[in-house]
Amino acid sequence: MRIDILTLFPESIQGVLGESILGRAAAKGILDIRCHQIRDYTENKQKQVDDYPYGGGWGQVMNAQPLKSCLDHALSDAEGLRTRVIYMSPQGQPFNQAKARQLKADYDHLVLVCGHYEGVDERFIEACVDEEISLGDFVLTGGEIAAMAVADCVCRMVPGVLSDEQCYTGESHWDGLLEYPQYTRPETWEGRSVPEVLLGGNHAEIEHWRRKKSLERTMQKRPDMFEKLSLSDADQKLVQEIEKDKKRRKLTDPLECRPAEEKDLPAIMEIVRQAKNSLKKYRVDQWQGDYPTEAVFQRDMENGNCYVISHKSEIAAFFVITMGPEPGYDQITDGKWHSGEDYCVLHRAAVKSDFRGTSVASEVIDFAVSEAKKRGASALRTDTHRKNKAMRALLERKGCRFAGNILINSEPGHDNRRQAFELIFD
């Protein structure tokens, strides 16, 4: 791709486009960006490029002659190239990603004309310009900023400029959507953590999350763009998920974990009731009898093993943790434990329905691990029903490894088969 820029300030353009990614691409011969000083093509000693407008009025108008002579020079060695002459003007069509793609696809030579003052002689536009382009509904002091924006946007799509095509096809506006949020190290910054899904390594889940976030951001920030989209069936399902997410609680403050107290029992039992209903809905035969009862949690509290997690003083989740050995875990089949005897067990845990879909479930595991380490454990073990897909997925995202199958002492008439997991601490 070759780009010629006609300007009164070539140094400013070269200082920007000659650096970083575009500068390296030009050094490799992938791009050819040339700046031409319009003033060099004047036909008077003063090198005057402007004059008063006919009919009176404020300001100066750029002369057609130096612009035409400069353009002729730029085109003198462009024979055979697919050329487009563009005048950067607030009266032009608004520039967007679709226009950039069209310019890159249809032409291999762009000439960008930068006006100044009150504009340029209309006769030059009529005789020499193929189209006018604007950055938006505002006015700049000159066309240089606009020209650099157009050149940058078009050139970054030229093969070899960026390391991979996905570097620009996945960005905002490429397919009519805004780009999903991006994160880098550290994992936690000033109390804000990277979304759990991005840390799990499940590429299908990551792509699902990114597409969903792109749709969500476009809905929120650019409803005008969203209205123009033709949504696939998959995207429509994601939009439905987004609408449900809007009703979910937002975590505006850090979560707090503390030992449960007697006064917390009503809140804990309400979360148990919600969990039972959810498990029943998905046909998971777990907690479908009387268990766990208030007496079970009272005993957990007396032994210092029950904890509640709260958000702004509201209990959002609970969990129970004990120090091993755990009866029944030694009878594991279809696998084996890899940790030693100094392990802790995560028993009863659930999240309040208002907080599902947030990071609370993930925090439950983190708090359990923290407590296990305080007790001197080298690993955390737990089990869940084989049909409890949400819990299994959470454990796997948190780095827990499937260890095998076990049988628990469940109520008569209920499935007592469980899948066992363990997380060995570094």
C-alpha positions in Angstrom: 0.0 0.0 0.0 1.3 3.4 -1.0 0.0 6.6 0.6 0.9 10.2 -0.5 -0.1 13.0 1.8 -0.2 16.6 0.6 0.4 18.9 3.5 1.9 22.1 4.8 3.3 20.2 7.8 5.0 17.0 6.6 7.3 16.8 9.6 4.3 16.4 12.0 2.9 13.5 9.9 6.3 11.8 9.5 6.8 12.0 13.2 3.7 10.0 13.8 3.4 7.6 10.9 7.1 6.9 10.8 7.1 5.4 14.3 5.9 2.2 16.0 4.1 -0.4 13.9 3.6 1.6 10.7 7.2 2.8 10.9 8.5 -0.8 11.1 6.2 -1.9 8.3 7.6 1.0 6.1 11.1 0.0 6.9 10.3 -3.5 5.7 8.9 -2.2 2.4 5.3 -3.3 3.3 4.1 0.3 3.3 5.2 3.3 1.3 4.1 6.5 3.0 5.2 9.8 1.4 4.6 13.4 2.6 4.7 16.3 0.2 5.2 19.9 1.2 2.6 21.9 -0.8 4.5 25.1 -0.3 7.4 23.7 -2.5 5.1 23.8 -5.5 4.1 27.5 -5.5 5.0 29.7 -8.4 5.8 32.9 -6.5 8.9 33.9 -4.6 7.0 34.3 -1.3 5.9 30.6 -1.6 2.4 31.8 -0.9 -0.2 29.0 -0.8 -3.3 31.0 0.2 -5.2 34.2 -0.6 -8.3 36.2 0.3 -11.7 34.6 -0.7 -13.6 36.2 -3.5 -16.8 37.8 -2.2 -15.2 38.7 1.1 -15.3 36.9 4.4 -13.0 35.8 7.1 -9.8 33.9 6.7 -7.8 32.6 3.7 -8.4 30.0 1.1 -5.7 27.7 -0.3 -4.8 28.3 -3.9 -5.6 25.6 -6.5 -2.3 25.9 -8.4 0.2 24.7 -5.7 -2.2 21.9 -4.8 -2.5 20.7 -8.4 1.2 20.9 -9.0 1.9 19.0 -5.8 -0.7 16.4 -6.8 0.8 16.0 -10.3 4.2 15.3 -8.7 2.7 12.7 -6.4 1.1 11.0 -9.3 4.0 11.2 -11.7 5.3 7.7 -10.7 2.0 6.1 -9.8 1.1 4.8 -13.3 -0.5 1.4 -13.1 -1.6 1.8 -9.5 -5.2 1.9 -8.4 -5.3 5.5 -7.2 -7.9 7.4 -5.2 -7.5 11.1 -4.4 -9.2 12.1 -1.1 -9.7 15.5 0.3 -9.9 15.6 4.1 -12.9 17.8 4.7 -15.6 18.3 7.4 -18.1 18.2 4.5 -17.1 14.7 3.5 -18.8 11.4 4.2 -18.0 10.2 7.8 -15.1 7.8 8.0 -15.7 4.4 9.5 -14.3 0.9 9.5 -16.3 -0.2 6.5 -14.9 2.7 4.5 -11.4 1.8 5.5 -11.9 -1.8 4.4 -13.3 -0.6 1.1 -10.3 1.7 0.5 -7.9 -1.1 1.3 -9.7 -3.6 -0.9 -10.3 -1.3 -3.9 -7.0 0.7 -4.1 -3.3 0.3 -3.6 -2.6 4.0 -3.7 -4.3 6.7 -1.8 -3.5 10.5 -2.1 -4.7 12.4 1.0 -5.0 16.1 0.6 -4.8 18.2 3.8 -6.6 21.6 3.7 -6.0 24.6 6.0 -7.5 28.0 6.8 -11.0 28.3 5.4 -10.5 25.4 3.0 -9.3 25.1 -0.6 -10.3 26.5 -3.9 -13.4 24.6 -5.0 -12.1 24.3 -8.5 -9.3 22.1 -7.3 -11.9 19.8 -5.6 -14.0 19.7 -8.8 -11.0 19.0 -11.1 -8.8 16.7 -9.0 -10.6 15.1 -6.0 -12.3 11.7 -6.2 -14.1 12.0 -2.9 -14.2 13.9 0.4 -13.9 12.2 3.8 -14.6 13.5 7.3 -13.6 12.2 10.7 -16.9 13.4 12.1 -19.2 16.3 12.6 -16.6 18.8 13.9 -13.9 21.0 12.5 -10.2 20.8 12.9 -7.6 23.5 12.1 -6.1 21.3 9.3 -6.5 18.0 7.6 -3.3 16.4 9.0 -5.0 14.7 12.0 -7.7 13.3 9.8 -5.2 12.2 7.1 -3.1 10.4 9.7 -6.2 8.7 11.2 -7.3 7.4 7.7 -3.7 6.3 6.8 -3.3 4.5 10.1 -6.7 2.7 9.9 -6.2 1.5 6.3 -2.5 0.6 6.6 -2.9 -1.6 9.7 -5.1 -4.0 7.6 -2.3 -4.4 5.0 -0.9 -8.0 5.2 2.3 -8.1 7.2 1.8 -4.8 9.1 0.2 -6.6 12.1 1.4 -10.0 13.2 -2.0 -11.7 12.4 -5.2 -10.9 10.7 -7.1 -11.4 13.9 -5.3 -8.4 15.3 -7.8 -6.2 13.5 -10.7 -8.5 12.6 -11.5 -9.0 16.3 -11.5 -5.3 17.1 -14.3 -2.8 17.5 -16.4 -2.0 14.4 -14.9 -4.8 12.2 -18.2 -6.7 12.1 -20.5 -3.9 13.4 -19.7 -4.6 17.1 -17.6 -3.0 19.7 -14.7 -5.0 21.0 -14.9 -7.1 24.2 -12.9 -5.9 27.3 -9.2 -6.7 27.5 -7.1 -7.5 30.6 -3.4 -8.2 31.3 -1.2 -8.8 34.4 -1.5 -8.6 37.3 -4.4 -10.8 37.9 -5.7 -8.5 40.6 -5.2 -4.7 40.6 -6.5 -2.5 43.3 -9.0 -5.0 44.4 -10.3 -5.6 40.8 -9.8 -9.1 39.4 -9.6 -10.4 35.9 -12.9 -12.3 35.0 -12.6 -15.9 36.0 -13.4 -17.3 32.6 -10.3 -15.8 31.1 -8.1 -17.7 33.5 -9.5 -21.1 33.0 -8.0 -22.0 29.6 -11.4 -23.2 28.1 -11.3 -21.6 24.7 -14.9 -22.3 23.9 -16.0 -20.5 27.1 -13.7 -17.6 26.4 -15.0 -17.1 22.9 -18.6 -17.3 24.3 -17.7 -14.7 26.9 -16.0 -12.4 24.4 -18.9 -12.5 21.9 -21.4 -11.9 24.7 -19.4 -8.9 26.0 -19.1 -7.4 22.5 -22.8 -7.6 22.1 -23.4 -6.2 25.5 -21.0 -3.3 25.0 -22.5 -2.4 21.7 -26.0 -2.5 23.2 -24.9 -0.1 26.0 -22.5 2.2 24.3 -23.7 2.3 20.7 -27.4 1.4 20.4 -27.4 3.0 17.0 -24.9 0.4 15.8 -26.7 -2.5 17.5 -30.0 -1.6 15.8 -28.3 -2.2 12.4 -27.0 -5.7 13.3 -28.4 -8.9 11.7 -28.2 -11.2 14.7 -27.7 -14.9 14.2 -29.6 -17.4 16.3 -26.6 -17.8 18.6 -26.3 -14.1 19.0 -30.0 -13.8 19.9 -29.5 -16.4 22.7 -26.6 -14.3 24.0 -28.7 -11.2 24.0 -31.3 -13.1 26.1 -28.5 -14.0 28.5 -27.5 -10.3 28.7 -31.0 -9.3 29.5 -31.0 -11.9 32.4 -27.6 -10.6 33.6 -29.0 -7.1 33.9 -31.2 -8.3 36.7 -28.4 -9.9 38.6 -26.7 -8.3 41.5 -23.5 -6.2 40.7 -20.6 -6.5 43.1 -19.8 -2.9 44.0 -17.7 -3.7 47.2 -15.2 -6.3 48.2 -16.5 -9.6 49.6 -15.9 -10.4 53.2 -15.5 -13.8 54.8 -16.0 -14.6 58.5 -17.0 -17.5 60.7 -20.7 -18.1 60.8 -22.8 -17.2 63.9 -26.1 -18.4 65.2 -27.8 -15.3 63.9 -26.8 -16.3 60.3 -28.8 -19.5 60.3 -32.0 -18.0 58.7 -29.9 -16.6 55.8 -28.0 -19.9 55.4 -31.2 -22.0 55.4 -32.8 -19.6 52.8 -29.7 -20.1 50.5 -30.1 -23.9 51.1 -33.7 -23.7 50.0 -32.8 -21.8 46.9 -30.0 -24.3 46.1 -32.3 -27.3 46.5 -34.8 -25.7 44.1 -32.1 -25.0 41.6 -30.7 -28.6 41.8 -34.2 -30.0 41.4 -34.8 -27.9 38.3 -31.7 -29.4 36.7 -32.6 -33.0 38.0 -29.6 -33.2 40.2 -30.3 -35.6 43.1 -28.3 -33.7 45.6 -29.7 -32.0 48.8 -33.2 -33.3 47.7 -34.2 -34.6 51.1 -34.1 -33.0 54.6 -30.3 -32.7 54.5 -28.7 -30.3 55.3 -30.6 -29.3 58.4 -30.2 -26.4 60.9 -28.7 -28.9 63.3 -26.0 -29.8 60.8 -24.9 -26.1 60.5 -25.2 -25.5 64.2 -22.7 -28.3 64.7 -20.5 -26.9 62.0 -20.5 -23.5 63.8 -19.7 -25.0 67.1 -16.7 -26.7 65.6 -15.6 -23.4 63.9 -16.0 -24.9 60.4 -18.8 -22.9 58.9 -18.1 -19.6 57.1 -20.3 -16.9 55.5 -19.3 -14.6 52.7 -21.0 -11.2 52.6 -21.4 -8.3 50.3 -22.2 -5.0 52.0 -23.3 -6.9 55.1 -25.6 -9.1 53.1 -24.8 -12.8 53.2 -24.2 -14.0 49.7 -22.8 -17.5 50.2 -21.6 -20.0 52.8 -19.2 -22.9 53.0 -18.0 -25.5 55.5 -14.5 -26.7 55.7 -12.9 -29.4 57.9 -9.5 -30.9 58.4 -9.0 -34.4 57.1 -9.1 -37.4 57.2 -12.6 -37.7 55.8 -14.4 -41.1 56.2 -15.4 -42.4 52.8 -12.7 -40.6 50.9 -10.3 -43.5 51.3 -12.7 -45.7 49.3 -12.1 -43.9 46.1 -12.5 -45.8 42.8 -11.6 -45.1 39.2 -8.7 -43.0 40.3 -6.8 -42.0 43.3 -5.8 -39.0 45.5 -2.5 -37.4 44.8 -2.2 -35.3 48.0 -1.0 -36.4 51.4 -3.0 -36.8 54.6 -2.7 -33.1 55.6 -5.7 -32.0 53.6 -8.9 -30.0 54.2 -12.3 -30.9 52.9 -14.8 -28.4 51.4 -18.3 -29.8 52.4 -21.5 -27.8 52.2 -21.3 -24.7 50.0 -23.9 -22.6 48.1 -24.5 -19.1 46.7 -27.6 -17.0 47.2 -29.7 -16.8 44.0 -29.3 -13.0 43.7 -25.5 -13.5 43.5 -25.4 -16.3 40.9 -23.6 -15.3 37.8 -21.2 -13.0 39.7 -17.8 -13.9 41.0 -19.1 -15.1 44.4 -18.9 -18.8 43.6 -15.3 -18.4 42.5 -14.6 -16.4 45.7 -16.0 -19.3 47.8 -13.3 -21.6 46.5 -10.6 -18.9 47.1 -11.7 -18.3 50.7 -11.9 -22.1 51.3 -8.3 -22.4 50.0 -7.1 -19.5 52.1 -8.7 -21.1 55.2 -7.2 -24.5 54.4 -3.8 -23.0 54.2 -4.2 -21.3 57.5 -5.0 -24.7 59.0 -1.7 -26.1 57.6 -3.2 -28.2 54.8 -1.4 -28.9 51.6 -4.5 -29.6 49.6 -8.2 -29.1 49.3 -10.6 -32.0 48.6 -14.3 -32.0 47.8 -17.0 -33.9 46.0 -20.1 -33.1 43.9 -22.9 -34.9 42.1 -21.9 -36.0 38.6 -24.9 -34.1 37.2 -24.0 -30.9 39.0 -22.3 -29.4 35.9 -22.1 -25.9 37.3 -20.1 -27.1 40.4 -17.9 -29.4 38.3 -17.1 -26.6 35.8 -16.3 -24.2 38.7 -13.9 -26.7 40.3 -12.1 -27.3 37.0 -11.8 -23.6 36.4 -10.2 -23.1 39.8 -7.6 -25.8 39.0 -9.2 -28.7 40.9 -8.4 -32.1 39.3 -10.8 -35.0 39.1 -9.5 -37.7 41.4 -12.1 -40.5 41.1 -15.5 -41.6 42.3 -16.7 -42.0 45.9 -19.9 -43.0 47.7 -21.3 -40.8 50.5 -23.7 -41.5 53.4 -26.8 -40.0 51.8 -30.5 -40.2 52.8 -32.2 -43.4 51.8 -33.7 -43.3 48.3 -31.2 -40.7 47.0 -28.2 -41.0 44.7 -25.1 -41.3 46.9 -22.6 -41.3 44.0 -20.2 -38.4 43.9 -17.2 -37.3 41.8 -14.2 -36.3 43.9 -11.8 -33.4 43.1 -8.7 -32.1 44.7 -6.5 -29.0 44.5 -2.9 -29.4 45.6 -1.4 -26.2 46.8 1.9 -25.0 45.5 
